[in-house]
Amino acid sequence: MIANRRRLLFHSIVLWSLAALARGQDHGPAVEAGVSETSATLEAQAPADRAVRILGDEAMPIEERRVEILKIVNENPNDAESWAAYGEALEKLGERDKALLAFQKSSELNPKLYSPWLWQGILYKRGTPKPDYVKAEQAFRRALTEGAPRARTLNELGVTLAMSGNSKASIDCWKEAISTDPDWGVLYNNLFRVATKTGDEKLMQEYFDAALKAARFEEGAVMQCGEYYIAGRRAGRAVEVYEKAVAVHPRNARIRYYYANALAEDGRKKEARREFEAAMEMARQSDEVSDVVQSAEWAIFKLENAKAEKEFQSARKLVFQPETDWTKMKPDLEKAVRILDPLIEDYPEFWNGYFVRGVAYRRMNKVAEAQRDLEKVLALHPDEPNATMELALMKRDQYDFAAAADYAEKAIKLAPRDPMFAINGGLIMIEAGRCDRAWELYRITVKMVGEENAAILRGQLETRCQP
């Protein structure tokens, strides 16, 4: 259920068949211009087998797969599995409303197929056209009845119940899912999210050891538990949680980082510094946790220079106000620079200071100063994504859209899970004339935060990037 990774030109096609489904009418084949006859080799295979094979062909752009599967649906309008494959292709393209109709048609043709029920639940949960947790729950329960993979489906059902406010029922789902697949770390992560929200410490204690030993371990469960105790001013208890986790996963950089934070909160500064340094050493050996290095450096700076870090935070607050009218913010931005100047002079390796001052300069339209500071950040940390995106935005403001797009691509690669990077990157790609990439970033954003939160990008795409 991850957005497709291939670059393609997204275009909206109104399908007669789906429109008819929406109206509840009878319909004939969903004919599109340019549909050709299938080959003799393909014709020899069952329609569903052909559709599934095409759907799984990662070498083919997803738009081409959609067209090929549509041919099969046109030729075999009563084949439920072909409709299900067509729904998955539409979902991969981000056309969720049409995908939902395709899955509904598949279920009408063969209610015993679990996949269309499972997908309907996912789409209702995500919000097609808006979240409907009642229908999502019904679809997931029907999928279970028809033999859907239990752990995966129970997890989806648990998320749905939690989002609808039924914590008790969601916990029961995850307990059952864990009994089915005790090695899937995501289940403990989700279980602990509800446990920390409801303050169910007994539940966390019951499942904590199993979460640590899960073959497909997820550190999120551990960190949620530890941060729960820190938020409750029980840093000593958080230290115990992380000590147990470190004993089982001694090379996990994120756990070591959070362990160090807990030690710092507990007043054990010397031990905390040692663990921050250990976390940085481990992170440098992994491409996946490079942010731990920056976070740990900042934490050490705070640990050893509390007064300077407090001054830095005051400057940061002045700079990162909501973007309304930067000209009105000029006095605050100038004040932030005055705070940061001596701090940077005293601590020339503190990259955060250069970053915040660089943003202040960019907002004051002092391009040379902004570029100098942001490039200094990258000299200290070549893989720092925020400075990279700031340079992209600055190049956009200078109408150098090609350079802006290149910086944006680098930033997105460094922080692939940040939806704001995808949105800003998409807007920059539109300016650079890279509509295919902009549509791809839109679909990625929708996967992360939903269509409503990606509306600003969708609006620009529909206005400026239609084929």
C-alpha positions as CSV (number, residue, x, y, z in Angstrom):
1,M,0.0,0.0,0.0
2,I,2.9,2.3,-0.7
3,A,2.6,4.8,-3.5
4,N,4.2,3.5,-6.7
5,R,7.9,4.4,-7.2
6,R,7.8,4.9,-11.0
7,R,7.6,8.3,-12.7
8,L,4.5,8.6,-14.8
9,L,2.0,11.2,-16.1
10,F,-1.1,11.0,-14.1
11,H,-4.2,11.9,-16.0
12,S,-7.9,11.8,-15.0
13,I,-10.0,9.6,-17.2
14,V,-13.8,9.4,-16.7
15,L,-14.7,5.7,-17.1
16,W,-18.2,5.1,-18.3
17,S,-18.4,1.8,-16.4
18,L,-17.5,3.4,-13.0
19,A,-19.9,6.3,-13.6
20,A,-22.6,3.8,-14.3
21,L,-21.7,1.9,-11.1
22,A,-22.0,5.1,-9.1
23,R,-25.5,5.6,-10.5
24,G,-26.4,2.0,-9.8
25,Q,-27.2,1.4,-13.5
26,D,-26.5,-1.7,-15.7
27,H,-23.5,-1.3,-17.8
28,G,-21.7,-2.7,-20.7
29,P,-17.9,-2.9,-21.3
30,A,-15.9,0.0,-20.0
31,V,-14.5,0.9,-23.5
32,E,-11.7,3.4,-23.9
33,A,-10.2,4.6,-27.1
34,G,-7.1,2.7,-28.3
35,V,-8.0,-0.6,-26.6
36,S,-6.4,-3.4,-28.7
37,E,-6.9,-7.1,-29.0
38,T,-5.0,-9.3,-26.6
39,S,-2.3,-11.6,-27.9
40,A,-3.0,-15.3,-28.4
41,T,-0.6,-16.1,-25.6
42,L,-2.4,-14.0,-23.1
43,E,-5.8,-15.2,-24.3
44,A,-4.7,-18.7,-23.3
45,Q,-4.5,-17.7,-19.7
46,A,-7.4,-17.2,-17.3
47,P,-8.4,-13.5,-17.2
48,A,-7.7,-13.2,-13.5
49,D,-4.2,-14.7,-13.9
50,R,-3.4,-12.2,-16.7
51,A,-4.7,-9.3,-14.6
52,V,-2.7,-10.3,-11.6
53,R,0.5,-10.9,-13.6
54,I,0.2,-7.5,-15.2
55,L,-0.5,-5.8,-11.8
56,G,2.6,-7.3,-10.4
57,D,4.9,-6.3,-13.3
58,E,7.0,-3.6,-11.6
59,A,8.9,-3.0,-14.8
60,M,5.7,-1.6,-16.4
61,P,4.6,1.9,-15.4
62,I,1.4,1.7,-13.3
63,E,-0.6,3.8,-15.8
64,E,0.2,1.2,-18.5
65,R,-0.7,-1.6,-16.2
66,R,-4.1,0.1,-15.5
67,V,-4.8,0.3,-19.2
68,E,-3.8,-3.3,-19.8
69,I,-6.0,-4.6,-16.9
70,L,-8.8,-2.4,-18.2
71,K,-8.7,-4.3,-21.5
72,I,-9.2,-7.6,-19.5
73,V,-12.1,-6.1,-17.6
74,N,-13.7,-4.9,-20.9
75,E,-13.4,-8.4,-22.3
76,N,-14.5,-10.1,-19.1
77,P,-16.9,-7.7,-17.3
78,N,-18.1,-10.5,-15.0
79,D,-14.7,-11.6,-13.7
80,A,-14.5,-10.5,-10.1
81,E,-10.7,-11.0,-9.7
82,S,-10.0,-8.9,-12.8
83,W,-12.1,-6.1,-11.3
84,A,-10.1,-6.5,-8.0
85,A,-6.8,-6.2,-9.9
86,Y,-8.2,-3.1,-11.7
87,G,-9.1,-1.6,-8.4
88,E,-5.6,-2.1,-7.1
89,A,-4.1,-0.4,-10.2
90,L,-6.5,2.6,-9.6
91,E,-5.5,2.7,-6.0
92,K,-1.8,2.8,-6.9
93,L,-2.6,5.8,-9.1
94,G,-4.3,7.6,-6.3
95,E,-7.8,7.3,-7.9
96,R,-9.4,6.1,-4.7
97,D,-13.0,6.9,-5.5
98,K,-12.8,4.9,-8.7
99,A,-10.8,2.1,-7.0
100,L,-13.6,1.8,-4.4
101,L,-16.2,1.4,-7.1
102,A,-14.1,-1.3,-8.7
103,F,-13.7,-3.2,-5.5
104,Q,-17.4,-2.9,-4.8
105,K,-18.1,-4.4,-8.2
106,S,-15.7,-7.2,-7.5
107,S,-17.5,-8.0,-4.3
108,E,-20.9,-8.0,-6.0
109,L,-19.7,-10.5,-8.6
110,N,-18.0,-12.8,-6.0
111,P,-18.7,-12.0,-2.3
112,K,-16.4,-14.8,-1.3
113,L,-13.2,-13.0,-2.4
114,Y,-11.6,-11.5,0.7
115,S,-9.3,-9.0,-1.1
116,P,-12.0,-6.6,-2.4
117,W,-13.5,-6.5,1.1
118,L,-10.1,-5.8,2.6
119,W,-9.4,-3.0,0.2
120,Q,-12.8,-1.5,0.7
121,G,-12.1,-1.3,4.4
122,I,-8.7,0.4,3.8
123,L,-10.3,3.0,1.5
124,Y,-13.2,3.7,3.8
125,K,-10.7,4.1,6.7
126,R,-8.4,6.4,4.7
127,G,-11.3,8.6,3.7
128,T,-12.9,7.8,0.3
129,P,-14.5,10.3,-0.1
130,K,-14.2,10.9,3.7
131,P,-13.4,8.5,6.6
132,D,-16.3,6.1,7.3
133,Y,-15.2,4.0,10.2
134,V,-18.5,2.1,10.4
135,K,-18.3,0.9,6.8
136,A,-14.5,0.2,7.2
137,E,-15.2,-2.0,10.3
138,Q,-17.9,-3.9,8.4
139,A,-15.6,-4.5,5.4
140,F,-12.7,-5.7,7.5
141,R,-15.0,-8.1,9.5
142,R,-16.4,-9.5,6.2
143,A,-12.8,-9.9,4.9
144,L,-12.0,-11.9,8.0
145,T,-15.1,-14.1,7.4
146,E,-13.9,-14.8,3.9
147,G,-10.4,-15.9,4.9
148,A,-8.3,-12.7,4.7
149,P,-4.9,-12.9,6.4
150,R,-5.8,-12.6,10.0
151,A,-2.9,-10.6,11.5
152,R,-2.9,-8.0,8.7
153,T,-6.7,-7.6,8.7
154,L,-7.0,-7.5,12.5
155,N,-4.4,-4.8,12.5
156,E,-6.4,-2.7,10.0
157,L,-9.5,-3.3,12.1
158,G,-7.7,-2.3,15.2
159,V,-6.5,0.9,13.7
160,T,-10.1,1.6,12.5
161,L,-11.6,1.0,15.9
162,A,-8.9,3.1,17.6
163,M,-9.5,6.0,15.2
164,S,-13.3,5.8,15.9
165,G,-12.6,6.0,19.7
166,N,-13.2,2.4,20.6
167,S,-9.9,1.7,22.4
168,K,-11.1,-1.4,24.2
169,A,-12.1,-3.2,21.0
170,S,-8.9,-2.1,19.2
171,I,-6.8,-3.6,22.0
172,D,-8.7,-6.9,21.7
173,C,-8.0,-6.9,17.9
174,W,-4.2,-6.4,18.4
175,K,-4.1,-9.0,21.1
176,E,-5.7,-11.5,18.8
177,A,-3.4,-10.4,15.9
178,I,-0.3,-10.8,18.2
179,S,-1.4,-14.3,19.1
180,T,-1.6,-15.0,15.3
181,D,1.7,-13.4,14.4
182,P,3.8,-12.6,17.6
183,D,6.8,-11.6,15.5
184,W,5.2,-8.6,13.7
185,G,6.5,-5.6,15.6
186,V,3.9,-3.2,14.1
187,L,1.2,-4.8,16.2
188,Y,3.0,-4.0,19.4
189,N,3.7,-0.5,18.2
190,N,-0.1,0.1,17.6
191,L,-1.0,-1.6,20.8
192,F,1.3,0.6,22.8
193,R,0.0,3.7,21.1
194,V,-3.4,3.0,22.6
195,A,-2.0,1.8,25.9
196,T,0.0,5.1,26.4
197,K,-3.0,7.1,25.4
198,T,-5.3,5.4,27.9
199,G,-2.6,5.1,30.6
200,D,-2.8,1.3,30.6
201,E,0.7,0.5,32.1
202,K,-0.3,-3.1,33.0
203,L,-0.9,-3.7,29.3
204,M,2.5,-2.3,28.3
205,Q,4.2,-4.4,31.0
206,E,2.4,-7.5,29.8
207,Y,3.6,-7.2,26.2
208,F,6.9,-5.4,26.6
209,D,9.2,-8.4,26.6
210,A,7.4,-9.9,23.6
211,A,7.7,-6.6,21.7
212,L,11.4,-6.5,22.3
213,K,11.9,-10.1,21.1
214,A,9.7,-9.9,18.0
215,A,11.7,-11.1,14.9
216,R,10.3,-8.1,12.9
217,F,11.1,-5.7,15.7
218,E,9.7,-2.1,15.7
219,E,11.5,0.4,18.0
220,G,8.3,2.6,18.1
221,A,6.8,0.4,20.7
222,V,9.8,0.9,23.0
223,M,10.0,4.6,22.4
224,Q,6.3,5.2,23.0
225,C,6.6,3.4,26.3
226,G,9.7,5.3,27.4
227,E,8.3,8.7,26.4
228,Y,5.1,8.0,28.3
229,Y,7.1,7.7,31.5
230,I,9.1,10.8,30.7
231,A,6.0,12.8,30.1
232,G,4.7,11.6,33.4
233,R,7.9,12.9,35.1
234,R,9.2,9.4,35.8
235,A,12.5,9.5,34.0
236,G,13.9,6.8,36.1
237,R,11.3,4.4,35.0
238,A,12.0,5.4,31.3
239,V,15.7,4.7,31.9
240,E,14.7,1.1,33.0
241,V,12.6,0.7,29.9
242,Y,15.4,1.7,27.6
243,E,18.0,-0.3,29.5
244,K,16.0,-3.4,28.8
245,A,15.7,-2.5,25.1
246,V,19.4,-1.7,24.7
247,A,20.2,-5.1,26.2
248,V,18.2,-6.8,23.5
249,H,19.1,-4.4,20.6
250,P,22.5,-2.9,21.5
251,R,23.1,-1.6,17.9
252,N,19.9,0.2,17.5
253,A,20.9,3.9,17.1
254,R,17.4,5.3,17.8
255,I,16.9,3.3,21.0
256,R,20.4,4.5,22.2
257,Y,19.4,8.1,21.5
258,Y,16.2,7.8,23.4
259,Y,18.0,6.1,26.2
260,A,20.4,9.0,26.4
261,N,17.5,11.4,26.5
262,A,16.0,9.5,29.4
263,L,19.4,9.6,31.3
264,A,19.6,13.3,30.7
265,E,16.1,13.8,32.0
266,D,17.1,11.8,35.1
267,G,20.0,14.1,35.7
268,R,22.7,11.6,34.8
269,K,24.6,13.9,32.4
270,K,27.8,12.0,32.1
271,E,26.1,8.7,31.2
272,A,23.8,10.6,28.9
273,R,26.7,12.1,26.9
274,R,28.3,8.7,26.6
275,E,25.0,7.2,25.2
276,F,24.5,10.2,22.8
277,E,28.0,9.6,21.4
278,A,27.3,5.8,21.1
279,A,24.1,6.6,19.2
280,M,25.9,8.9,16.8
281,E,28.6,6.3,16.2
282,M,25.9,3.7,15.3
283,A,23.9,6.1,13.2
284,R,27.0,7.0,11.1
285,Q,27.2,3.4,10.1
286,S,23.6,3.4,8.8
287,D,22.0,5.4,6.0
288,E,18.6,5.0,7.6
289,V,19.1,7.0,10.8
290,S,21.3,9.9,9.8
291,D,18.9,12.3,11.6
292,V,20.1,10.7,14.9
293,V,23.5,12.3,14.5
294,Q,22.1,15.8,14.2
295,S,19.6,15.2,17.1
296,A,22.3,13.8,19.3
297,E,24.7,16.7,18.6
298,W,22.0,19.2,19.5
299,A,21.2,17.2,22.7
300,I,24.8,17.2,23.7
301,F,25.0,21.0,23.1
302,K,21.9,21.5,25.3
303,L,23.4,19.2,27.9
304,E,26.6,21.2,28.2
305,N,25.5,24.7,27.2
306,A,22.1,25.1,28.8
307,K,22.1,29.0,28.8
308,A,23.2,29.2,25.1
309,E,20.7,26.6,24.1
310,K,17.9,28.6,25.8
311,E,19.0,31.7,23.9
312,F,19.0,29.7,20.7
313,Q,15.4,28.5,21.3
314,S,14.3,32.1,21.8
315,A,15.8,33.0,18.4
316,R,14.3,29.9,16.8
317,K,10.8,30.9,18.1
318,L,11.1,34.3,16.5
319,V,12.1,32.9,13.1
320,F,9.6,30.0,12.9
321,Q,6.4,31.9,13.2
322,P,3.5,31.1,10.8
323,E,4.2,32.5,7.4
324,T,1.8,35.3,7.0
325,D,3.6,38.5,6.0
326,W,7.4,38.3,6.4
327,T,7.8,42.1,6.0
328,K,5.8,42.5,9.2
329,M,8.1,39.9,10.9
330,K,11.2,41.8,10.0
331,P,11.8,43.2,13.5
332,D,11.5,39.7,15.0
333,L,13.8,38.3,12.3
334,E,16.4,41.0,12.9
335,K,16.2,40.3,16.7
336,A,16.8,36.6,16.1
337,V,19.9,37.4,14.0
338,R,21.2,39.6,16.8
339,I,20.8,36.7,19.3
340,L,22.4,34.1,16.9
341,D,25.4,36.2,15.8
342,P,27.4,35.9,19.1
343,L,26.1,32.3,19.7
344,I,27.5,31.2,16.4
345,E,30.8,33.0,17.0
346,D,31.2,31.2,20.4
347,Y,30.0,27.9,19.0
348,P,31.1,27.7,15.3
349,E,30.4,24.0,15.0
350,F,26.7,24.4,16.2
351,W,25.1,23.9,12.8
352,N,21.6,24.6,14.1
353,G,22.5,28.2,14.7
354,Y,23.6,28.6,11.0
355,F,20.4,26.9,9.9
356,V,18.0,29.2,11.9
357,R,20.0,32.3,10.9
358,G,20.0,31.2,7.3
359,V,16.2,30.9,7.4
360,A,15.9,34.3,9.0
361,Y,18.1,35.8,6.2
362,R,16.0,34.1,3.5
363,R,12.8,35.5,5.0
364,M,14.4,39.0,5.0
365,N,15.4,38.4,1.3
366,K,19.1,38.6,2.1
367,V,20.0,36.0,-0.4
368,A,23.8,36.0,-0.2
369,E,23.7,35.7,3.6
370,A,21.1,33.0,3.6
371,Q,23.0,30.9,1.1
372,R,26.2,31.3,3.0
373,D,24.6,30.0,6.3
374,L,22.6,27.2,4.6
375,E,25.7,26.0,2.8
376,K,27.7,26.1,6.0
377,V,25.1,23.7,7.5
378,L,25.7,21.3,4.6
379,A,29.4,21.7,5.0
380,L,29.0,20.5,8.6
381,H,26.3,18.0,7.7
382,P,25.9,17.1,4.0
383,D,22.9,15.0,4.7
384,E,20.9,17.6,6.6
385,P,17.5,17.7,4.8
386,N,16.0,20.9,6.2
387,A,18.8,23.1,5.0
388,T,18.7,21.4,1.6
389,M,14.9,22.2,1.3
390,E,15.5,25.8,2.4
391,L,18.0,26.1,-0.5
392,A,15.4,24.7,-2.8
393,L,12.8,27.3,-1.6
394,M,15.4,30.1,-2.0
395,K,16.2,29.1,-5.5
396,R,12.4,28.9,-6.2
397,D,12.1,32.5,-4.9
398,Q,14.9,33.5,-7.3
399,Y,13.0,31.9,-10.2
400,D,15.8,29.4,-10.7
401,F,13.4,26.5,-10.9
402,A,15.8,23.9,-12.3
403,A,18.2,24.4,-9.4
404,A,15.2,24.5,-7.0
405,A,14.0,21.1,-8.3
406,D,17.4,19.5,-7.9
407,Y,17.7,20.7,-4.3
408,A,14.2,19.5,-3.6
409,E,14.9,16.0,-4.9
410,K,18.0,15.8,-2.6
411,A,15.9,16.9,0.4
412,I,13.1,14.4,-0.4
413,K,15.7,11.6,-0.7
414,L,17.1,12.6,2.7
415,A,13.7,12.8,4.4
416,P,11.3,10.5,2.4
417,R,8.8,10.3,5.2
418,D,8.2,14.1,5.6
419,P,4.9,15.1,3.9
420,M,5.8,18.8,3.8
421,F,8.9,18.0,1.8
422,A,6.8,16.1,-0.7
423,I,4.3,19.0,-0.9
424,N,6.9,21.7,-1.3
425,G,8.8,19.5,-3.7
426,G,5.7,18.9,-5.7
427,L,5.0,22.7,-5.9
428,I,8.6,23.3,-7.0
429,M,8.4,20.5,-9.7
430,I,5.3,22.3,-11.1
431,E,7.3,25.5,-11.5
432,A,10.2,23.5,-13.1
433,G,7.8,22.0,-15.6
434,R,8.2,18.5,-14.2
435,C,4.6,17.6,-14.0
436,D,5.0,13.8,-13.9
437,R,7.2,14.1,-10.8
438,A,4.8,16.5,-9.2
439,W,1.9,14.1,-9.6
440,E,4.0,11.3,-8.2
441,L,4.8,13.4,-5.1
442,Y,1.2,14.2,-4.7
443,R,0.3,10.5,-4.6
444,I,3.1,9.9,-2.1
445,T,1.8,12.8,0.1
446,V,-1.8,11.4,0.0
447,K,-0.5,8.1,1.2
448,M,1.1,9.8,4.2
449,V,-1.4,12.5,5.2
450,G,-4.6,12.0,3.1
451,E,-6.1,14.0,0.2
452,E,-7.4,16.8,2.4
453,N,-3.9,17.7,3.6
454,A,-2.5,17.5,0.1
455,A,-5.2,19.7,-1.4
456,I,-2.9,22.7,-2.0
457,L,-0.7,20.6,-4.2
458,R,-3.7,18.9,-6.0
459,G,-5.1,22.4,-6.7
460,Q,-2.0,23.5,-8.5
461,L,-1.7,20.3,-10.3
462,E,-5.2,20.4,-11.7
463,T,-4.7,24.0,-12.8
464,R,-1.2,23.8,-14.3
465,C,-0.4,20.1,-15.0
466,Q,-3.3,18.7,-16.9
467,P,-2.3,16.8,-20.1
